[in-house]
Amino acid sequence: MGLFGFFSKEKKETLDKGLAKTKESVFAKLAKTIIGKRRIDDRILDDLEEILITSDVGVDTTLKIIARIQQRAAADKYVSTDELTAILREEIAALLTENRTGDMEDFSVPVDRRPYVMMVVGVNGVGKTTTIGKLAYQFKKNNLNVYLGAADTFRAAAVEQLVVWSERTGVPIVKQKMGSDPASVAYDTLHSAMANRADVVIIDTAGRLHNKVNLMNELTKIRQVMKKLIPDAPHEVLLVLDGSTGQNAFEQAKQFIAATEVNALAITKLDGTAKGGVVIGISDHFHIPVKYIGLGEGLEDLQVFNKKAFVNSLFGE
């Protein structure tokens, strides 16, 4: 079964490599803070608070973690610095569990929802289209019949990039000419997918935030049109965020959550940043599960998020 059940040695190595900068930032600073000390005191907690905030865990989530550590220290009467890392790991895992983050085991979809419809949202440049392509690859690798819908009709580059992914993965794509109604593209995609007994449909959408009213109206219209064919579609609204942007990712999450009913998160580009703590903070702040994380450019570098593997990678096993 491997170290964490389905979590293979190769995936663990990819995760460790992808989180190396965050681990160096958090774990190295933590080790320096507690070296030579035997008990957790206010100074250590203050330093830990600073470490977590600078790793973009977020102020509210950081204070929640610190409070939990204080409670455990008070309840146990004595907690050594040797135990601090283990406690920190446990409390972060508990927070992720409370937000249903890290519960998936592989790239699969519910058997009672076919086709399973995913609407993917996020601003331009966060890796949205690349994430869609990698999802298509992983789903197909799991013997699922996948259809792509190029509903970001306002950017030629978005459609062209999705076509490249379609060809690269051997997954069919439905598209229209530039400037077409995005809802029309979504409708045609679902219609084709249903006719061809697709298992998964992934709809790309525009990533414009300069006019929130237009964004909200557009996403609402896409949802309404899809419901004409599949009443409970979309089953998943996946928000893609760039983890390297730290607190800016929080702001983007606020905007899209206000515009549509986001129920899943994908956080990309964690391999190039020391801000991996944003995974913890965003999940806790918005109470939306992180389902996928991006750890590099390769097809295999998009992983289903595993909370146990994540915290062990950051803080040691």
Secondary structure by P-SEA (a helix, b strand, c coil): ccccccccaaaaaaaaaaaaaaaaacaaaaaaaacccccccaaaaaaaaaaaaaacccaaaaaaaaaaaaaaaaaaccccccaaaaaaaaaaaaaaaaaccccccccccccccccbbbbbbbccccaaaaaaaaaaaaaaaaccbbbbbccccccaaaaaaaaaaaaaacbbbbbccccccaaaaaaaaaaaaaaacccbbbbbbbbccccaaaaaaaaaaaaaaaaaccccccccbbbbbccccaaaaaaaaaaaaaaccccbbbbcccccccccaaaaaaaaaccccccbbbccccccccccccaaaaaaaaccc
